[in-house]
Amino acid sequence: MAKQALILIDIQNDYFPQGKWPLEGVEAAADKAAQVLQAFRQAGEAVIHVRHEFAGDDAPFFASGSEGAHLHAKVMNQGDEPVVLKHFVNAFRQTNLRELLEQRSITDVVVVGSMSHMCIDAVVRAAADLGYTVTVLHDACATRDQDFNGQVIPAAQVHGAYMASLAFGYAGVVSTDEFLKAQAAVA
């Protein structure tokens, strides 16, 4: 029987308006993440938080030990919800994330957080490659404008391109409302 876990990726203070690396639509995405977090808690299902810290004094954001590197209050871990500390884009790289999933006999992962084009993309692809069934809640993820070859690509286009790519071969990509309705239907 399938057993799922919610993985919250890098919903940290520096991504919010007063932080060092603010994302487009981060408040709305965090609200959606908090909504699904509450649903997982109420259902007694596994929740794993992931947060990033850069090593070194020249970190552009998420500096080790800084307030900006802390989990945002909207999705703070509670009780025995583990927090995985990572130093790379991929949350599975040199962390205990896979071990935590295996200890809980998890087969399916639901992913929310930031940034769509980096850490969300990396963890989704890695999880799928490791054999997990993956669902991404697209409206509970955020990113920012990107520069490429002298052109600014708006955050909405960056986000859309990455969600389309993940939906093509790595994950089910749905809204938070769609996911929660489907969960309620099987409960």
C-alpha positions as CSV (number, residue, x, y, z in Angstrom):
1,M,0.0,0.0,0.0
2,A,1.2,3.5,-0.9
3,K,2.4,5.7,2.0
4,Q,3.1,9.3,1.4
5,A,5.2,12.1,2.9
6,L,5.1,15.9,2.5
7,I,8.6,17.4,1.8
8,L,8.8,21.1,2.3
9,I,11.8,22.5,0.4
10,D,13.6,25.7,1.5
11,I,10.7,27.7,2.8
12,Q,13.1,30.0,4.6
13,N,13.2,33.7,5.6
14,D,15.6,34.9,3.0
15,Y,13.1,34.1,0.2
16,F,10.5,36.4,1.7
17,P,10.2,40.2,1.0
18,Q,12.5,41.3,3.9
19,G,15.1,38.6,3.1
20,K,18.2,38.7,0.9
21,W,16.8,36.8,-2.1
22,P,13.0,37.5,-2.3
23,L,10.9,35.3,-4.6
24,E,7.9,36.3,-6.7
25,G,4.7,35.1,-5.1
26,V,6.4,33.6,-2.1
27,E,3.8,34.6,0.4
28,A,0.9,33.0,-1.6
29,A,3.0,29.8,-2.2
30,A,3.9,29.6,1.5
31,D,0.2,30.0,2.4
32,K,-0.6,27.0,0.2
33,A,2.3,25.0,1.6
34,A,1.0,25.8,5.1
35,Q,-2.5,24.6,4.1
36,V,-1.2,21.2,2.9
37,L,1.1,21.0,5.9
38,Q,-1.9,21.3,8.1
39,A,-3.7,18.6,6.2
40,F,-0.8,16.2,6.5
41,R,-0.6,16.9,10.2
42,Q,-4.3,16.3,10.7
43,A,-4.1,13.0,8.8
44,G,-1.0,11.9,10.8
45,E,1.1,11.6,7.7
46,A,4.8,12.1,7.5
47,V,6.2,15.6,7.1
48,I,9.9,16.4,6.4
49,H,11.2,19.9,6.3
50,V,14.4,20.7,4.3
51,R,16.4,23.9,4.7
52,H,19.5,25.1,2.9
53,E,22.6,26.7,4.3
54,F,25.6,27.9,2.2
55,A,29.0,27.3,3.6
56,G,31.4,30.2,3.8
57,D,31.2,33.9,4.7
58,D,30.4,35.0,1.1
59,A,26.9,33.3,1.0
60,P,24.5,35.3,-1.2
61,F,21.7,34.2,1.1
62,F,21.0,31.4,3.6
63,A,24.2,32.1,5.5
64,S,25.0,29.6,8.1
65,G,23.4,30.5,11.4
66,S,21.6,33.6,10.0
67,E,17.9,34.5,10.6
68,G,17.5,34.3,6.8
69,A,18.4,30.6,6.9
70,H,15.7,29.7,9.4
71,L,12.5,28.1,8.3
72,H,9.7,30.6,7.8
73,A,7.1,30.9,10.6
74,K,4.3,29.9,8.3
75,V,5.7,26.3,8.0
76,M,7.8,25.9,11.1
77,N,8.4,22.3,12.1
78,Q,6.5,20.9,15.1
79,G,7.0,17.9,17.4
80,D,9.0,15.1,15.8
81,E,8.9,16.5,12.2
82,P,12.5,16.3,11.1
83,V,14.5,19.1,9.5
84,V,17.0,18.0,6.9
85,L,19.9,20.4,6.5
86,K,21.4,20.5,3.0
87,H,24.3,22.3,1.4
88,F,23.6,21.4,-2.2
89,V,20.7,22.0,-4.6
90,N,19.5,18.4,-4.5
91,A,18.1,17.6,-1.1
92,F,19.1,14.0,-1.4
93,R,22.8,14.8,-1.9
94,Q,24.8,14.2,1.3
95,T,21.8,14.3,3.6
96,N,19.7,11.8,5.4
97,L,16.5,12.5,3.4
98,R,16.4,9.1,1.7
99,E,17.0,7.4,5.1
100,L,14.1,9.3,6.7
101,L,11.8,8.3,3.8
102,E,12.9,4.6,4.1
103,Q,12.5,4.5,7.9
104,R,8.9,5.6,7.3
105,S,8.3,3.2,4.4
106,I,7.4,6.1,2.2
107,T,6.5,5.3,-1.5
108,D,5.0,8.6,-2.5
109,V,6.3,12.1,-1.9
110,V,4.5,15.4,-2.2
111,V,6.8,18.4,-2.8
112,V,6.3,22.1,-2.1
113,G,8.7,25.0,-1.6
114,S,11.4,27.0,-3.4
115,M,12.9,27.6,-5.9
116,S,10.9,26.0,-8.7
117,H,13.8,26.1,-11.1
118,M,16.5,24.9,-8.7
119,C,15.8,22.9,-5.5
120,I,12.3,21.8,-6.4
121,D,13.4,20.6,-9.9
122,A,16.4,18.8,-8.4
123,V,14.6,17.0,-5.6
124,V,11.7,16.0,-7.8
125,R,14.0,14.5,-10.5
126,A,16.1,12.7,-7.9
127,A,13.0,11.3,-6.0
128,A,11.6,10.0,-9.3
129,D,14.9,8.5,-10.2
130,L,15.0,6.8,-6.8
131,G,11.6,5.2,-7.5
132,Y,9.3,7.4,-5.5
133,T,5.9,8.5,-7.0
134,V,6.1,12.3,-6.9
135,T,3.5,15.0,-6.8
136,V,4.3,18.7,-7.0
137,L,1.8,21.3,-5.8
138,H,2.6,24.0,-8.3
139,D,0.9,26.8,-6.5
140,A,2.8,26.0,-3.3
141,C,6.1,26.6,-5.1
142,A,7.8,29.9,-6.0
143,T,10.8,31.3,-8.0
144,R,12.1,34.6,-9.3
145,D,13.0,36.3,-12.5
146,Q,16.0,34.8,-14.3
147,D,18.6,36.3,-16.6
148,F,19.8,34.4,-19.6
149,N,21.9,35.7,-22.4
150,G,21.0,39.3,-21.7
151,Q,17.3,38.6,-21.5
152,V,15.1,38.7,-18.3
153,I,12.8,35.7,-18.1
154,P,9.9,36.5,-15.8
155,A,9.3,34.3,-12.8
156,A,5.9,33.1,-14.0
157,Q,7.5,31.9,-17.2
158,V,10.4,30.2,-15.4
159,H,8.0,28.5,-13.0
160,G,5.7,27.4,-15.8
161,A,8.5,26.0,-17.9
162,Y,9.8,24.0,-15.0
163,M,6.4,22.7,-13.9
164,A,5.7,21.7,-17.5
165,S,9.0,19.8,-17.7
166,L,8.4,18.0,-14.4
167,A,4.9,17.1,-15.5
168,F,6.2,15.7,-18.7
169,G,8.2,12.9,-17.2
170,Y,8.9,13.2,-13.5
171,A,5.8,14.0,-11.4
172,G,2.1,14.7,-11.2
173,V,1.8,18.5,-11.1
174,V,-1.4,19.7,-9.6
175,S,-2.8,22.6,-7.5
176,T,-3.1,22.4,-3.8
177,D,-6.8,22.5,-4.0
178,E,-6.9,19.6,-6.5
179,F,-4.6,17.6,-4.3
180,L,-6.5,18.2,-1.1
181,K,-9.8,17.3,-2.8
182,A,-8.4,14.1,-4.1
183,Q,-7.0,13.3,-0.6
184,A,-10.4,14.0,1.0
185,A,-12.1,11.7,-1.6
186,V,-10.0,8.7,-0.5
187,A,-10.1,9.4,3.2
